[in-house]
């Protein structure tokens, strides 16, 4: 789980500020970089049929995206993945997907 920043250089307004950009949130299998969720729905794929394009989700905020943060709900049955104060995805706890809190 990570974010990326791709500047749009034709929109550069000032040398003192970063240009406008497209930020993306990625959720991939670290073993082989395959997608875990279907984030690109325009290709007609489903959760059972994932392609390379499904790895990333466009973040609506312009600028450098923050590091993804996990927000646990009170019931601990859902975990919100938060980027730039925006919930970009929710993971429902199940036998297949489990996120554990580790306090150190």
Order of alpha helices (4+ residues) and beta strands (2+ residues): beta-beta-beta-beta-beta-beta
